[in-house]
Amino acid sequence: MDRTKLNKGQLGLSLLEGMVAAAVVGIGFVAVFSLSTFSTNILMSSIDREKARMLTSMIMEDLLTDQSTINSCANVCPYHDMDFRVTNSADTTSAKKQTKWHGHANKLFGAPSVADKRLISFEETTAATGVFVVTIEINSRNGRAKNTFKRTINAWAP
Amino acid sequence: MPGHLKNGFSLVEMLIALAVSSIIIAAAFGSYTIVARNFEFQKDMKYIAQSARAVVDMMNADIRLAGYTAINNTSINDAVLMSDSGAADCCDAISVIYDQSQTQRRQVTYWTEQFIPGGGTADPTRNRLYKQVCNISNPYTIAQIQAGGCTSNILEKNPIADYVQDLQFSGYNSNCTEPGGVGFGCGTMQNITPSSVSSLCQDPVTNVVGSDVDGALTSSGLASYAFDGNHLTSYACKRTNPQAIRPFGASASGGKISLTFSSPVRLTQITARTVPEIDGGTGPGLTQSEIANFANFVEPYGKYRPLWAEMALGYGRPGQQCINTCNDGAVSGNSCTNSHWTGGQQCILQSSARFEGLNVWGTTVRDMRNETRGGIDKQVITELDIYVNGSQVCRYVSGSCVDSGYNDSSGYLEIAEIQLFGEVYGSTPIIEIETSILIRSPNEHGNVDRSIGSPLTLGNRTNTWNDKRLRDSYTISTVVRNIFYATQ
């Protein structure tokens, strides 16, 4: 139907046009709102990353105080694949440290969810050199904030 | 109605347009409010995070340095001081001491003061955190610092954070199961004084011609003389004394000194000395290499008082208490570490074994941390037998010291001083400081329930809140490296 001919005096919008326009404006508002929420999430993830950085520094410092155990990490390393989402009641230095890190992580991030990760792994750069790359993975906010830190330890024992 | 008069909006159209416009304006306003509220939220969260990060990093850097002593400077006894505010009040305080240089010793103190706005009342959830750095010769207590002490040598005093609701410090040692527990690094490294010293063979040195020609030696005989810190008194046991016994099947008899310790100890170093110089005359020195060749002495140096002595350490005999030992079934020799310790075992060394060959020449310091035969540094003991089973003086011929009086059956087994060093259990040294800080936002935010997270326990204090302010806490620990390495 030729609306220009039939309705020359009706310059307004049709219902469809109006609904499309309203939808576009609505999408705009939702986008602005989402942007705001998104930026808040980024901020919270950034804060968690900073906390994870602090926790990693603490863990690395603690590892260096147990040099005699780290020396064994090429073979049987109690720190390798250590999941400090859980405590460890064994009477060993590594177990005590695991329990300590568990407590500190809980204080910083709250109790871990299933999707969260708190894991330490050791990898010797070259066999029998005593130089290890330590990887610490700390995921928080139900797995949404993912942080991986890598540090190198020279645990060579004369 | 003529058509040209119908160019305007009808009432219905106007109402619809007004309604639509109102909805759009309301939505825009709502959106702005949300964005603005988010901005304020983010600003305060950022304030909390940045304040906490800066403060915690700053405090940890100072705590790590605690106890650092510049070369040739006197040691720092209390490198970390903490004051506990208790469970009811905010906040704890900490003071650390370290050398900035050979001429500057710093005392850095962190504490909070409750903020009182002008004409207002104090807000217990708003405290200002201060940092003060002082140049000191003698340390101040935290109370003195807070009362305004150290005014003349103050280097800086600044507020470094605001809106601190709680600040807690805890000192501990996560390697140790309990305070005072037995384990590597869980005791205090220090000089060890035995609680009792006894010997069945104690003979004052008498009837030795020319003995003590310069009159320096004041007393001799008692076993306690070897532990009195005075080298001019000496323990002596005459070889002919029936109580001179052979340690561990050794070929020569020895004077046995029995020691007990009031707290369990782990020995890592023994220092002993002979005192040939008090005879008079001169010698080239008191080190082993200087004495060992028995040459270049001017009589009567070492003629009456031993140049050399041999000692053996015995522990683990029946009746002795071994609290914790190295599980040597899993490892061997000096590879025993703290991870190999197990409780309730017998000592490795029994009466049939011994630590031997502690040769004492003049002043001798023996580090026993790498002792492979006995592993005494791996044992925690409360009793120790020390045998002085060799003692040697010069026999001068034509003015030269040609050999020893080792075979002089009527001579004395003698040692002037013995000093023990090692780990004493009973009080666990603090090697880690846990810092916890709770910061609140300056402003309240919306109508959202902000009491999530309350109550929150930091250190020995539980914080509760039910206002609309944001809060976040940071808890992190730091190794006091200088103290940690001193315990190893």
Interface residues (C-beta under 8 A of the other chain):
Chain A: G9 G12 G18 A22 V25 G26 F29 V32 F33 S36 T37 S39 T40 L43 M44 S46 I47 E50 K51 M54 L55 M58 E61 D62 T65 D66 S68 T69 D91 T92 T93 K96 K97 K100 H104 K107 L108
Chain B: G3 K6 N7 E13 V20 I24 A27 A28 S31 I34 V35 N38 F41 Q42 M45 K46 A49 R53 V56 D57 S174 N175 T177 T337 N338 S339 I431 S436 D472 S473 Y474 T475 I476 S477 T478 V479 F484
